Amino acid sequence: MTTSFTIAIDGPAAAGKGTISKAVAKHFGFAHLDTGLLYRAVGAKVLVGEKPVEAAQDLTAEDLQADGLRTAEVAQAASKVAVIGEVRQALVDFQRSFARRAGGAVLDGRDIGTVICPDADAKLFVTASPEVRAERRYKELREAGSDSDFETVLADVKARDERDMNRAEAPLKPAVDAVVIDTSDLSIEAAVAAAIVAIKEKQS
Ligand code: CDP
């Protein structure tokens, strides 16, 4: 029988969650869900005139494949819809059933270890200084063809941190039992290695 093993990876924007989550999922052979994409897909629908709660309730798998979900504009729209309790509620069941899938799952987001999967087998909180995170996001956006400038990206990251950490519903914070990994001075390889070590400790 295949059992489930849930890994929750939370943290602020551009801390390295996505990269670490993908590498960890590959290492353990688990499925990966980037839960930020759910909020980005809802945010994108709101930008074209849909109502946030309805957009969340009607979300489909195709919506997660839409073009442009990685833009800075959609990121801000995502963090605005993410403060709405009914939007978050509409996305809970999908995330929880993904977490329980046989063979293991990695979910990354803001509230996985605190709200979505408080009983996750392993919890990581991946963070870095706002400047380092903005530098990484700036490079990603430039490589994707955006002409954004560093100061704007830094301001966007800080605005999103502020909104994500101070909202009433599922605010961004480390779960009490999360292992915190600060990637400010770590290479990708070192950050992934630290994550794998922390997870292996929970497996035994
Ligand atoms: O990739 P990045 O870290 O910049 O952002 P993301 O993970 O794609 O998330 C976009 C926005 O969705 C965040 O700023 C949060 O406001 C929201 N979000 C959330 O509230 N809860 C989650 N589990 C995931 C994302």
Boltz pocket constraint, residues with backbone or C-beta under 6 A from the ligand:
constraints:
  - pocket:
      binder: B
      contacts: [[A, 11], [A, 12], [A, 13], [A, 14], [A, 15], [A, 18], [A, 35], [A, 36], [A, 37], [A, 39], [A, 40], [A, 75], [A, 78], [A, 79], [A, 80], [A, 82], [A, 108], [A, 109], [A, 110], [A, 111], [A, 112], [A, 160], [A, 164], [A, 170]]
      max_distance: 6.0
